[in-house]
Amino acid sequence: MILSPSLLSADCGHLAETLKNLEEAGVKWVHWDVMDGQFVPNITFGQHVIKGLRPASGLFFDVHLMIESPERYLADFKAAGADMLVVHAEATVHLQRTLAEIRRLGMKAGAALNPATPLSVLDYVLDDLDMVLVMSVNPGFGGQKFLPATLRKVAELRAKLNDAGRSDCLIQVDGGVNLENTGALVQAGANVLVSGSAFFGHPPFSERLAAFTAAAC
């Protein structure tokens, strides 16, 4: 299990220090929630913030684009230092083209699905994916309550990927992830868990990472 702490819940006044502390604690990934105020009712940081902080961190930058028409900015986020770009299936008209372009630019490619979006939208892009992000809350704000239907969706997605010969494709879950549901999510087939307030609200980072790792077993 990979834990990808969401910087949406971090102290934005000390992001460089936070990234350094996460790395020292043994965290490998960090999750950037990029919001535009249109696809979701919130605005956060963009490519310029990521670019400014990239030299301060060796962490894997897992960038979740909650923006309309994300294909407009793929090259910008590559230049900013993103290692993976995740786009919403609901936000881009040509999902396959967008995923293929992310890979062409040299990044890992992921597709995110809102809670009510069916898995069938992925049927013809499975070969273009490195990861699928299953939203376990409606995107836009941190601190929301986990939607229980997510467990069945993750299990169905894992079966779908395995049947298609894509057992290597990662499944990420984002929204309301905590120590109480981590074990069930991993058992259902999730590989990567995003945690915001349930992680950053309980320092020190090394001990919280250890707690999530133990909960996943």
C-alpha positions in Angstrom: 0.0 0.0 0.0 1.2 3.5 -1.0 0.1 6.4 1.2 -0.2 9.7 -0.7 -0.8 12.5 1.8 -3.0 15.3 0.4 -1.4 18.7 0.7 -4.9 20.2 0.7 -4.9 19.5 4.5 -1.3 20.7 5.1 -0.1 24.1 6.3 0.1 26.0 3.0 2.4 28.6 4.7 5.1 26.0 5.1 4.8 23.6 2.2 8.5 23.3 1.5 9.2 22.4 5.1 6.2 20.0 5.0 7.6 18.2 1.9 11.0 17.8 3.6 9.4 16.4 6.7 7.2 14.0 4.8 10.3 12.7 3.0 12.3 12.3 6.2 9.3 10.4 7.7 9.5 7.8 4.9 6.6 8.9 2.8 7.2 8.2 -0.9 4.3 10.0 -2.7 2.5 13.3 -2.1 -0.9 14.2 -3.5 -1.6 17.6 -5.1 -5.3 18.6 -5.4 -5.5 21.1 -8.2 -8.9 22.8 -8.4 -10.2 25.5 -10.7 -13.4 26.7 -9.1 -15.4 25.4 -12.2 -15.2 21.6 -12.2 -15.3 21.7 -8.4 -16.5 24.6 -6.1 -13.1 25.4 -4.8 -9.8 26.9 -5.9 -6.4 25.6 -4.7 -2.9 25.7 -6.1 -1.7 25.3 -9.7 1.3 24.5 -11.8 3.3 27.5 -10.6 3.2 26.4 -6.9 4.2 22.9 -7.9 7.1 24.2 -10.0 8.3 26.4 -7.2 8.3 23.5 -4.7 9.6 20.7 -7.0 13.3 21.5 -6.3 12.6 21.1 -2.5 11.4 17.5 -2.8 12.3 14.1 -4.1 8.8 12.8 -3.5 6.7 11.3 -6.3 4.3 14.2 -7.2 0.9 12.7 -7.7 -1.1 15.5 -9.3 -4.9 15.3 -9.4 -6.4 17.7 -11.8 -9.9 18.7 -10.8 -10.2 21.2 -13.6 -12.3 21.6 -16.8 -10.5 20.6 -20.0 -7.3 19.5 -18.4 -5.8 18.8 -21.8 -5.0 22.5 -22.0 -2.4 22.3 -19.3 -0.7 18.9 -19.6 2.6 20.3 -20.8 2.6 23.0 -18.1 2.3 20.4 -15.4 5.1 18.3 -17.0 7.3 21.4 -16.9 6.3 22.0 -13.3 7.6 18.6 -12.3 4.5 16.3 -12.0 5.4 12.6 -12.0 1.7 11.5 -12.6 -1.3 13.4 -13.9 -4.8 12.2 -13.0 -7.6 13.7 -15.1 -11.3 13.3 -14.5 -13.2 11.3 -17.0 -16.1 13.8 -16.6 -13.9 16.8 -17.4 -12.3 15.9 -20.7 -14.2 15.2 -24.0 -11.5 13.0 -25.4 -10.3 10.9 -22.5 -8.1 8.5 -24.5 -6.4 11.3 -26.3 -5.7 13.1 -23.1 -4.3 10.0 -21.4 -2.1 9.2 -24.4 -0.7 12.7 -24.4 0.2 12.5 -20.7 2.2 9.4 -21.4 3.8 10.9 -24.5 5.0 13.8 -22.3 6.7 11.2 -20.0 4.4 11.1 -17.1 2.2 8.4 -15.6 -1.4 8.7 -16.6 -4.5 8.3 -14.4 -8.2 8.7 -14.8 -10.4 9.8 -11.9 -14.1 8.9 -11.4 -16.6 10.8 -9.3 -18.8 8.7 -7.0 -21.7 8.4 -9.4 -19.6 7.8 -12.5 -19.8 4.2 -13.7 -16.7 2.0 -14.3 -17.9 1.5 -17.9 -16.4 4.8 -19.0 -13.0 3.1 -18.7 -13.9 0.2 -21.0 -11.9 1.4 -24.0 -9.0 3.2 -22.3 -7.7 0.4 -20.0 -4.5 0.1 -22.0 -3.8 3.9 -21.6 -3.9 3.9 -17.8 -1.3 3.6 -15.1 -3.8 4.3 -12.3 -7.5 4.7 -11.7 -8.6 7.1 -8.9 -11.9 6.2 -7.3 -13.3 9.3 -5.6 -14.9 8.2 -2.2 -16.4 11.7 -1.7 -17.7 14.3 -4.2 -14.6 16.3 -5.0 -14.0 19.9 -4.0 -13.3 20.0 -0.3 -11.3 18.1 2.3 -12.7 16.6 5.5 -15.8 14.9 3.9 -17.3 11.6 5.1 -16.3 8.4 3.2 -19.0 7.0 1.0 -19.5 3.3 1.8 -20.4 2.3 -1.8 -16.7 3.0 -2.7 -15.7 -0.4 -1.3 -17.9 -2.3 -3.8 -16.7 0.0 -6.6 -13.1 -0.7 -5.8 -13.7 -4.4 -5.7 -15.5 -4.3 -9.1 -12.7 -2.2 -10.6 -10.1 -4.6 -9.4 -11.9 -7.5 -11.0 -12.4 -5.5 -14.2 -8.7 -4.7 -14.4 -7.6 -8.3 -13.6 -10.0 -9.7 -16.3 -8.5 -7.3 -18.8 -4.9 -8.4 -18.0 -4.2 -5.1 -16.3 -3.5 -6.3 -12.7 -0.5 -3.9 -12.8 -2.8 -0.9 -13.0 -3.0 0.9 -9.6 -6.2 1.8 -7.9 -6.2 4.9 -5.8 -8.9 6.0 -3.4 -9.4 9.7 -2.3 -11.8 11.1 0.2 -12.5 10.3 3.8 -9.7 7.7 4.0 -8.7 7.0 7.6 -7.3 4.2 9.8 -10.8 2.7 10.2 -11.4 2.0 6.4 -7.8 1.5 5.2 -7.8 -2.3 5.8 -11.1 -2.8 3.9 -10.0 -0.6 1.0 -6.8 -2.6 0.6 -8.6 -5.8 0.9 -11.0 -4.7 -1.9 -8.1 -4.0 -4.2 -6.8 -0.5 -3.6 -3.0 0.1 -3.9 -2.7 3.8 -3.2 -4.6 5.7 -0.5 -4.9 9.5 -0.3 -5.4 10.9 3.2 -5.7 14.5 4.1 -7.0 15.6 7.5 -6.7 12.0 8.9 -3.0 12.2 8.2 -1.9 15.8 8.7 -4.1 16.2 11.8 -2.1 13.6 13.7 1.6 14.3 13.8 4.4 13.2 13.8 4.3 12.1 10.2 6.5 9.0 10.8 4.1 7.6 13.4 1.0 8.3 11.3 2.6 6.6 8.3 3.3 3.6 10.5 -0.3 3.6 11.7 -1.7 3.6 8.2 0.8 0.9 7.1 -0.3 -1.3 10.1 -4.0 -0.7 9.3 -3.4 -1.9 5.7 -2.2 -5.3 6.8 
